[in-house]
């Protein structure tokens, strides 16, 4: 597709191509997902996004307690998640579902 060359796309370019409104203020996704905990060397308790914020990622209706599984992602969220899995999240081991950090990352990309 890119004739063997690497192609980098930044947050602003990605947002422009997807037609998204991006916030100019930086966001710490680690802080959203893990609070004040140090960067993990192993898994620890995560803070998942509330239903109101995460609803943009999933096919509606997303009722409280609905499983947040990969098969319920919208087409846009699923496409972005797949792109992230093949690039930024390439070495992450959990492929069956969405971690808190992955949910926060998708929300940040889709809502700015």
N, C-alpha and C positions, 0 to 999 in steps of 0.2 A: 504494500500500500504506500509506504513512504520510501520505496526503493532502497531498503536496507538502512536508511538513516534514522537517527533518533529525532523525535519531535517533542518539544516541551510546550505545555500549555499551562499558563498560570491561572490563578483564581479570577482575575479581572477578565482575561480572554475567555475563559470557560463561561463565566457569567454572561458576558456579552453575546456569545454564540447561543446560549440557551435562553436569552432574553430575560435574565434575572436582574433584580435590583439588589445591589450589594451594599452592605454597610461599610463605611470608611473606617470604623473603629475596629481594632484587632480583638479577636476573641480567643481565649485559651480553652481549646476543646478538652485538654487534659483536666483543667480545673472543673469544667462542666461535668465530665464523666466521673472523676475521682475525688473531687473536693480538694482539700488541702494536703492530701496524701502525696508522698514523694513518688517520683516516676517508678512504676512497678518493675520489680525484677521477677515477680511471679504474680499470679492473679490475686486480687483482693476485691473487697466490696465495691460495687460500682453504683453510680447514681444514674438511673435511666431517665430519659426525658419524660415529662408529663404527657398524658394522652392528648391534651390540646395541641402541644407543639409537634408531637410525632405524627399526628393525624395527616399531615401533608405528605407523608411517605407511603401511606397505605391506602388500599382500595376501601372506599366507604361502604357501609358504616363501620367505624372503628369504635366499638363500645368498650367501656372499661372492662379490663380483663381479657380482651380479645388477644389471642397469641400474635406476637410480632414476628411472624415468620417470613422467610424469603419469598414464598409463593403468594403472599398478600401485598407485596410491594407494587406501587403503580409502575407503569411502563417507564416513565422518566426516572424514578428512583431506582428501579431495577437496572436500567442501562448505566446509570452513574455508578451504582454499586459494583457492577461487573467491571467497569473501567478501573475503579479503585482497586478491586481484587487483583487485577492484572498489572497494576503499577504500584501505587503507594502501599497497599496492604498485601503485597505479593507473598511475603514470608509468614504472614500471620496464620496460625494453625487452625483456628475455629472456622470451618466452612459451612456448618449446618445451619447457622442462624446469624443473628445480628447482635453484636456486642453493644454495650452502651456507647463506647467511643465511636463505633461505626454509625449508630443512630444519630449521635450528635453531629458527626461529620456530614452526613447526608442532609440533616436539617439545615446546617450552616450553608452548605452549597445551594440548597434549594430556596432558602429564604433570605440569605445574606445576613 
